[in-house]
Amino acid sequence: MGFPWPVASQMYMFSNGGLIHAKELVAASEAIPIYLKFREGIAYPLGGFGRLSETLGERCKELGVEFLMKTRVEKINIKGTEVTGVSVKGGGDFEAPIVVSDAVIQATVLKLAEEKYFDKSYVSWVKQLFQAWGLRAAIIYSASRC
């Protein structure tokens, strides 16, 4: 028996955005209890998820982090085994010992950083991943920092 569309659409959104999986990959027996906890206010930040991001951004700025909004990264620059920064569309290189990418992992590994810098088994694993709507980030450290 299917769920009424308003319930089903809410569960689809929650499974994609909250559980970071496509709706086809999340069992209702897993999603419903977690969804009910969110409705009760458990595991929901005061001020909402947007406030969580704002607080994190404010603290990063206090620590000297610079955010470039609406700036397309064309390449993650790597020299040997060291991350050196990024190159952005329209020209410009920014040096950084750590790069945080919020592009999907496939784009980060296969295009921005280039697969030649990763172990072949890891590249194979990345290529077979199923892309969902969920939150995503990849942090690439210089080998000397690992």
SEDOTOR-375738 format. One line per field, with one value per residue (C-alpha): x, y, z; residue number from 1. Coordinates in steps of 0.02 Angstrom, whole numbers, always signed. Layout:
% residues N
px <- X ...;
py <- Y ...;
pz <- Z ...;
n <- NUM ...;
***
This chain:
% residues 146
px <- +0 +70 +75 -34 +64 +91 +167 +267 +338 +392 +477 +563 +632 +688 +774 +867 +911 +915 +978 +1085 +1017 +900 +724 +744 +887 +807 +693 +537 +582 +740 +669 +507 +582 +714 +583 +475 +623 +650 +466 +483 +625 +763 +918 +852 +964 +890 +854 +848 +978 +1007 +1063 +1187 +1268 +1267 +1354 +1485 +1515 +1531 +1659 +1758 +1766 +1827 +1968 +2017 +1927 +1876 +1719 +1705 +1522 +1467 +1647 +1673 +1826 +1900 +2038 +2109 +2295 +2409 +2598 +2668 +2570 +2533 +2372 +2425 +2257 +2128 +2111 +1948 +1852 +1905 +2081 +2155 +2241 +2216 +2345 +2283 +2354 +2178 +2039 +1858 +1750 +1560 +1548 +1488 +1629 +1633 +1666 +1794 +1896 +1873 +1875 +1931 +2076 +2099 +2094 +2280 +2313 +2209 +2229 +2148 +2035 +1971 +1936 +1840 +1737 +1698 +1645 +1516 +1433 +1250 +1225 +1090 +1033 +1117 +1242 +1415 +1592 +1764 +1917 +2081 +2236 +2416 +2493 +2614 +2467 +2387;
py <- +0 +170 +328 +479 +597 +735 +608 +521 +684 +739 +570 +581 +754 +694 +539 +639 +791 +721 +545 +587 +446 +434 +384 +217 +171 +213 +88 +164 +68 +176 +343 +351 +338 +469 +582 +569 +619 +773 +819 +805 +930 +805 +831 +996 +1147 +1298 +1426 +1293 +1220 +1389 +1463 +1320 +1368 +1553 +1519 +1410 +1545 +1681 +1581 +1542 +1728 +1765 +1641 +1727 +1617 +1708 +1652 +1691 +1676 +1636 +1598 +1442 +1338 +1267 +1164 +1108 +1138 +998 +991 +816 +758 +933 +1032 +1209 +1296 +1325 +1411 +1503 +1542 +1706 +1689 +1694 +1570 +1560 +1471 +1360 +1211 +1137 +1142 +1104 +1061 +1059 +991 +812 +689 +633 +810 +842 +685 +657 +835 +969 +875 +748 +561 +538 +600 +462 +275 +178 +78 +241 +313 +155 +169 +354 +314 +186 +300 +344 +532 +596 +768 +756 +870 +841 +900 +837 +897 +871 +885 +888 +717 +790 +842 +669;
pz <- +0 -50 +54 +9 -105 +27 +147 +10 -59 +115 +144 -26 +15 +187 +120 -13 +93 +268 +248 +96 -9 -157 -105 -194 -77 +91 +178 +257 +416 +427 +370 +470 +646 +604 +525 +681 +790 +683 +701 +891 +886 +925 +817 +749 +782 +872 +739 +602 +487 +405 +571 +590 +424 +469 +636 +553 +421 +553 +651 +493 +451 +628 +596 +433 +306 +147 +53 -132 -178 -356 -405 -509 -468 -628 -549 -382 -399 -343 -354 -324 -172 -107 -129 -171 -197 -334 -502 -534 -693 -771 -707 -537 -425 -238 -131 +10 +106 +121 -8 +39 -110 -100 -277 -287 -255 -437 -498 -361 -391 -577 -643 -520 -439 -580 -550 -581 -404 -322 -299 -443 -325 -248 -421 -468 -308 -343 -522 -463 -333 -354 -347 -228 -169 +0 +80 +15 +37 +1 +93 +4 +112 +59 +85 +211 +321 +329;
n <- 1 2 3 4 5 6 7 8 9 10 11 12 13 14 15 16 17 18 19 20 21 22 23 24 25 26 27 28 29 30 31 32 33 34 35 36 37 38 39 40 41 42 43 44 45 46 47 48 49 50 51 52 53 54 55 56 57 58 59 60 61 62 63 64 65 66 67 68 69 70 71 72 73 74 75 76 77 78 79 80 81 82 83 84 85 86 87 88 89 90 91 92 93 94 95 96 97 98 99 100 101 102 103 104 105 106 107 108 109 110 111 112 113 114 115 116 117 118 119 120 121 122 123 124 125 126 127 128 129 130 131 132 133 134 135 136 137 138 139 140 141 142 143 144 145 146;
***
